[in-house]
């Protein structure tokens, strides 16, 4: 498994080196049908590409916030419904559990008396 990982990493590094020494790497920026090849045209290309990346990041931030709000709302509804269900079950079971309350108290007191004191 480690040999395969090393081979894949070497292959990716070779692709990176090939892309670095190949020139423009197969990308070409066109302005009005003419290829842009000067420093000013490269700057314009970087501004347009960077602007698209900034816009995409802003959109992703807004979508993430919207999803957080939606899923938080769904989580609150789920937690509330579970709490309501537990309350209903407790209200239904309470009359049947009242006779067991003295037994539970006796069991707790007997368990507490049976414990050995801890030596620190």
N, C-alpha and C positions, 0 to 999 in steps of 0.2 A: 504494500500500500504506500509506503514511504517512497519507494522508487518511482512509482507512478506519479506521485505528487511532485517529486523533483523534476521528472521529465516534463510535466505540464508547465511548471514554473520556468524551466529553461526555454521551452518553446514560446511561452508568452514573452519572455525577455528578448528572444531573437526577433519576434514580431515587432516589439517596441523599438529595437535597434534598427530594423529594416525601415520602419515608418519614420524614424528620426533622420535617417540618411537618404531617404527617397525624395526629399524636397517638400512639396506641399502635401504629400500624402494622399493624392487623389481628390482633394477638395479644391474647388475653384470658385471664386467670388466674382459674379458678373454684375456690371453696372450698365444698364441700357444696351445689353447685348455684347458689350466689350469686356474682356477679362480685366480685372483690377490687379495690378502688379506692383504698385509703388507703396511707399511707407504710409502715405495718407489713405490710400485705398485699404490697406491692411488695418489701419486704425478704424476706419469706417466699418469694416467687416467685424472687428472685435466689438465695437459699440453695439452694432445690431445683434450680434450673437449674445453679448452680455446682457443687453436689454431683454432679450427673450428669456434668458435664464433667470433674471431677476423677476420678470413677470410670472414665470412658471413657479418660482419659489413663493411669491406672494399668493398666487392662486392655491398652491398646496397648503399654505398656512391657513387661509380662509376655509378651505375644505376640511382640514384637520380640526379647526375650531368648531365648525358646524357638526361634524361627526361626533366630537366630544360632547357637545350639548345634547345631540339626539340620543347617544348611547347612555349618557348620564340620566336623561329623562326616563329611558326605558329601564335602567337599573333601579331608579327610585320607585317606579311603578311596580317592578317585580319585588323589591324589598318590602314595599308597603303591602302588597297583596299577600306575601308570605307572613308578614306580621299579623295581618287581619285574619288569615287562616289559622295561625297559631292561637290567636285570641278566641276564635270561635271554637276550636278544639278544646281549649282550656275551659271555656264556659260550659261546654257540653259535658266534659269529663269531671268537672268540679263536684257536682253532687254525689257522684259515685266514689270519689276519692276522699270525701270527708270522713267516713268511718276509719280510714287508714291513718289519719293524722295522729291519734294517740299512739298507735303502734309505731309510727315513724319516730315519734318523740322518745318512746321507751328504747327503741333500737339505737338512737343517737346517744342517749345517756349511757347505755350499757357499753357501747363502743368506746366512748370517751373514758369511762372508768377502767376499761380493760387495757388501755394504752399504758406502756411503761414510760416513766419520765426519762427524758433524754439527758444524757450526761454531756456537757459541753467541753 
